[in-house]
Amino acid sequence: MSTAVISTSAAQGRFFIFDEESDAGSHAFHDPERASSYIRRPQSAIRNQKSEILSSVTPALRLSVRPAPEVVSSGIAAIDTLTGGLPRGCLTEIFGPASSGRTTLLLAALAAAARRGEFCAIVDAGDALDPQSVAAAGVDLNQLLWVRCGEHSPQSSLLQGWDSPTETISSEHRLEQLLRVADLLLESGGFGLIALDLCDLPPQTARRIPLATWFRFRRAVEHTPTVLLAIERQAIAGSCSSLRINLSATGNRKREQITNCEMKPTHAHLLTELEIKAEVVRSRVERKPVCSTEITFASKTAWAG
């Protein structure tokens, strides 16, 4: 048995070994028909392999379009007109500075969910929720789970050695509690609306939430009927949010003089209504680009009737 080593410039230094006694022996190169057949064989194999790959690829025209998520009312007609409603199975961010209507929108969404007969949960990082305001908004407290993250448990304080925790440690601990509870609630299911209230956390603390955590929340709520709300000072979920609403106060406030107080000062006024501006910053609910659209709506105080 003899072999021959052939080196060509096209091979760029790679050597090919041919067996003279095999079917692809040197006699094939003296027969033009046999040589052409050997050349056609790899070409036909490549064409067959290419056709198999192309047959397994689904054309773009035949790809199934992911259906738009179901939306429910936010409880505020102007917000529903602007956004179409709150999407189920998605993360919605509601952000803005203090006194911008964040709590108003949250209470309205809770009341709308209660009217639909759904159970709701609020993970309150700042322990700032007022149960009386929730009840005044029309929410049945028996259908609401309120998780308060504003206090240190005695066990965790003992383990960490915190006698009088500072504000920084307290904020980090509250954030850790919020993330743990959110994971448990999303895994358990059964809630029509879950709200994560991060408004009372410092912005630098809230921004420490990794993007992977928001992605995990989005995947956990996906294909479920749950509306996941994140109430924040600033938008921090990035591309994981399907809807992002920016709220701000316009500065127009309505006041009236106090008339039912016996010892009232002559200059005393009571705030009865606040005008709020809402803007959709991001929306992946609709199959079209988001337009810069703003609306304003009035938020009346509970004592104004």
C-alpha positions as a printed Julia matrix, in Angstrom:
305×3 Matrix{Float64}:
   0.0    0.0     0.0
   1.45   3.31   -1.08
   0.35   6.86   -0.4
   1.04  10.22   -1.96
   1.08  13.62   -0.28
  -0.1   16.58   -2.37
   0.24  20.22   -1.31
  -1.36  23.08   -3.24
  -1.34  26.81   -2.78
  -5.14  26.83   -2.59
  -4.99  24.54    0.42
  -2.93  27.12    2.27
  -0.45  24.65    3.71
  -2.96  21.84    4.41
  -1.97  18.39    3.13
  -4.29  15.86    1.52
  -3.49  12.13    1.52
  -4.85   9.88   -1.21
  -4.79   6.11   -1.16
  -3.75   4.77   -4.55
  -5.44   1.43   -3.94
  -8.77   2.9    -2.95
 -11.68   3.73   -5.22
 -10.46   7.28   -5.29
  -7.04   6.09   -6.51
  -4.8    7.8    -8.94
  -6.54   6.01  -11.83
  -9.53   8.27  -11.29
  -7.5   11.28  -12.24
  -6.62   9.71  -15.6
 -10.33   9.14  -16.41
 -12.17  12.47  -17.01
 -15.62  10.97  -16.38
 -14.61   9.4   -13.08
 -12.84  12.57  -12.03
 -15.91  14.68  -12.73
 -18.1   12.25  -10.77
 -15.81  12.57   -7.75
 -16.06  16.33   -8.03
 -19.85  16.27   -8.27
 -20.26  14.04   -5.2
 -19.25  16.64   -2.55
 -21.19  19.33   -4.38
 -24.37  17.26   -4.39
 -23.84  16.43   -0.69
 -23.53  20.14    0.09
 -26.7   20.9    -1.87
 -28.6   18.15   -0.05
 -27.43  19.39    3.32
 -28.34  22.95    2.41
 -31.83  21.92    1.3
 -32.35  20.01    4.56
 -31.36  23.07    6.59
 -33.59  25.38    4.58
 -36.54  22.99    4.87
 -36.23  23.08    8.68
 -36.32  26.89    8.79
 -39.77  28.46    9.08
 -40.27  31.39    6.69
 -40.88  34.76    8.28
 -44.35  34.98    6.74
 -45.35  31.77    8.5
 -44.07  32.73   11.95
 -46.82  32.98   14.53
 -47.25  36.48   15.94
 -47.37  36.59   19.71
 -50.85  37.76   20.69
 -51.17  41.06   22.49
 -51.69  40.62   26.25
 -55.09  41.04   27.8
 -55.56  44.44   29.4
 -57.72  45.43   32.35
 -58.92  48.76   33.58
 -56.62  50.85   35.75
 -59.58  52.43   37.5
 -58.92  55.83   35.91
 -60.66  56.47   32.59
 -58.02  58.92   31.37
 -55.22  56.36   31.96
 -57.22  53.66   30.14
 -57.66  56.01   27.19
 -53.94  56.71   27.11
 -52.6   53.17   27.57
 -55.55  50.92   26.77
 -55.37  49.55   30.32
 -52.92  47.57   32.42
 -51.59  44.43   30.68
 -51.86  41.05   32.36
 -48.77  38.88   32.51
 -46.51  41.91   32.16
 -44.49  44.31   34.28
 -45.81  47.88   34.4
 -43.7   50.68   35.86
 -45.38  53.74   37.37
 -42.86  56.36   38.4
 -42.67  60.01   39.33
 -41.66  62.36   42.13
 -43.54  62.83   45.38
 -47.12  64.13   45.08
 -47.28  63.12   41.42
 -50.27  60.76   41.67
 -48.48  57.44   42.17
 -50.61  56.44   45.15
 -53.76  57.67   43.41
 -53.14  55.38   40.46
 -52.21  52.48   42.74
 -55.4   52.78   44.81
 -57.5   53.1    41.65
 -55.93  49.93   40.22
 -56.55  48.07   43.5
 -60.18  49.21   43.56
 -60.68  48.12   39.93
 -59.21  44.68   40.72
 -61.45  44.38   43.78
 -64.51  45.12   41.65
 -63.44  42.26   39.37
 -63.37  39.99   42.42
 -59.59  39.5    42.33
 -57.19  39.19   45.24
 -54.36  41.72   45.38
 -51.03  42.03   47.17
 -48.91  45.06   48.05
 -45.27  44.69   49.06
 -44.68  47.95   50.89
 -40.97  48.68   51.23
 -41.53  51.87   53.22
 -44.46  50.77   55.41
 -46.29  53.87   54.15
 -49.65  52.45   53.06
 -52.69  53.92   54.8
 -55.41  51.26   55.26
 -58.08  53.93   55.7
 -57.22  55.43   52.31
 -57.34  51.96   50.77
 -60.78  51.31   52.24
 -61.99  54.77   51.18
 -60.94  53.97   47.61
 -63.36  51.03   47.57
 -60.96  48.15   48.23
 -62.17  45.25   50.35
 -59.38  44.74   52.88
 -60.28  41.04   53.09
 -59.09  40.71   49.47
 -55.81  42.51   50.06
 -52.49  41.11   51.31
 -50.31  43.87   52.75
 -46.67  42.94   53.31
 -44.85  45.52   55.41
 -41.08  45.7    54.96
 -40.42  48.75   57.12
 -39.34  46.99   60.3
 -36.46  44.69   61.15
 -37.4   41.32   62.54
 -35.84  40.58   65.97
 -34.12  37.48   64.59
 -32.44  39.29   61.68
 -31.39  42.18   63.91
 -29.79  39.72   66.36
 -27.95  37.88   63.6
 -26.64  41.06   62.03
 -25.81  42.73   65.35
 -27.92  45.83   64.65
 -28.64  47.77   67.81
 -29.74  50.97   66.07
 -29.54  50.38   62.3
 -28.7   53.35   60.14
 -30.85  54.52   57.24
 -28.55  52.86   54.69
 -28.72  49.47   56.38
 -32.48  49.82   56.86
 -33.03  50.59   53.17
 -30.95  47.64   52.05
 -32.76  45.33   54.44
 -36.16  46.54   53.25
 -35.11  46.03   49.63
 -33.95  42.5    50.41
 -37.28  41.73   52.07
 -39.21  43.14   49.11
 -37.34  41.01   46.57
 -37.78  37.84   48.62
 -41.5   38.4    49.13
 -41.98  39.26   45.43
 -40.42  35.93   44.44
 -42.73  34.04   46.82
 -45.86  35.82   45.62
 -45.06  35.34   41.93
 -44.34  31.66   42.47
 -47.51  31.06   44.5
 -49.87  32.67   41.97
 -53.54  33.37   42.54
 -53.27  37.17   42.63
 -54.91  39.41   40.09
 -52.57  42.31   40.93
 -49.22  42.47   42.73
 -47.77  45.89   43.48
 -44.18  46.52   44.54
 -44.02  49.9    46.27
 -40.42  51.18   46.16
 -41.28  54.87   46.47
 -39.83  55.31   49.95
 -36.53  53.66   49.09
 -33.66  55.99   48.16
 -33.12  55.98   44.37
 -29.54  54.75   44.76
 -30.81  51.75   46.74
 -33.58  50.9    44.28
 -31.13  51.05   41.37
 -29.15  48.22   42.95
 -31.77  45.72   41.84
 -30.02  43.69   39.11
 -31.57  43.61   35.67
 -31.57  39.81   35.98
 -34.01  40.12   38.9
 -36.46  42.17   36.84
 -36.08  39.66   34.02
 -36.89  36.84   36.47
 -39.99  38.71   37.65
 -41.1   39.23   34.05
 -40.64  35.55   33.21
 -42.47  34.5    36.38
 -45.53  36.63   35.66
 -45.57  35.79   31.95
 -48.49  33.62   30.77
 -50.39  34.39   33.99
 -53.39  36.67   34.56
 -51.46  38.74   37.11
 -50.83  42.46   36.68
 -47.4   43.27   38.12
 -46.92  46.91   39.11
 -43.7   48.59   40.22
 -44.28  51.97   41.89
 -41.04  53.96   41.9
 -39.45  57.38   41.97
 -37.45  56.61   38.82
 -37.76  53.93   36.14
 -35.25  51.17   36.94
 -36.5   47.97   35.25
 -35.05  48.81   31.84
 -36.3   46.73   28.92
 -38.06  44.25   31.23
 -41.1   46.51   31.6
 -43.85  46.24   29.01
 -45.52  49.51   30.0
 -43.94  52.56   31.62
 -45.99  55.54   32.81
 -44.41  58.78   33.96
 -46.52  60.85   36.37
 -46.02  64.45   37.41
 -48.08  67.18   39.07
 -49.02  70.15   36.9
 -49.07  72.54   39.83
 -52.79  73.26   39.55
 -54.32  72.68   42.97
 -57.81  73.48   44.14
 -58.35  74.61   47.69
 -61.32  75.73   49.68
 -61.65  77.52   52.98
 -62.31  75.49   56.1
 -65.85  76.2    57.24
 -66.59  73.38   59.68
 -63.98  74.3    62.28
 -64.94  76.5    65.23
 -61.45  77.95   65.83
 -60.41  78.29   62.19
 -57.74  80.77   61.1
 -58.81  83.24   58.46
 -56.06  82.13   56.05
 -56.66  78.35   56.32
 -57.45  76.4    53.14
 -57.98  72.7    52.52
 -56.56  70.92   49.45
 -59.41  69.23   47.6
 -58.08  68.39   44.13
 -54.75  67.92   42.35
 -54.21  67.9    38.59
 -51.87  65.14   37.4
 -50.1   64.7    34.07
 -49.4   61.18   32.74
 -47.12  60.23   29.86
 -46.46  56.82   28.3
 -42.68  56.5    28.03
 -42.56  52.88   26.89
 -45.19  50.46   25.61
 -44.72  46.97   24.2
 -48.41  46.16   24.42
 -49.36  47.56   21.01
 -47.74  46.63   17.68
 -46.81  50.19   16.82
 -44.24  52.74   17.98
 -45.05  54.74   21.07
 -46.07  58.32   20.42
 -45.29  61.02   22.92
 -48.8   61.45   24.27
 -49.74  63.15   27.51
 -53.01  63.43   29.37
 -54.09  65.18   32.54
 -56.61  64.05   35.1
 -57.83  65.3    38.46
 -57.25  63.49   41.72
 -59.76  64.4    44.41
 -59.0   64.01   48.09
 -61.07  61.72   50.26
 -62.39  64.58   52.38
 -63.55  66.43   49.26
 -66.15  63.76   48.52
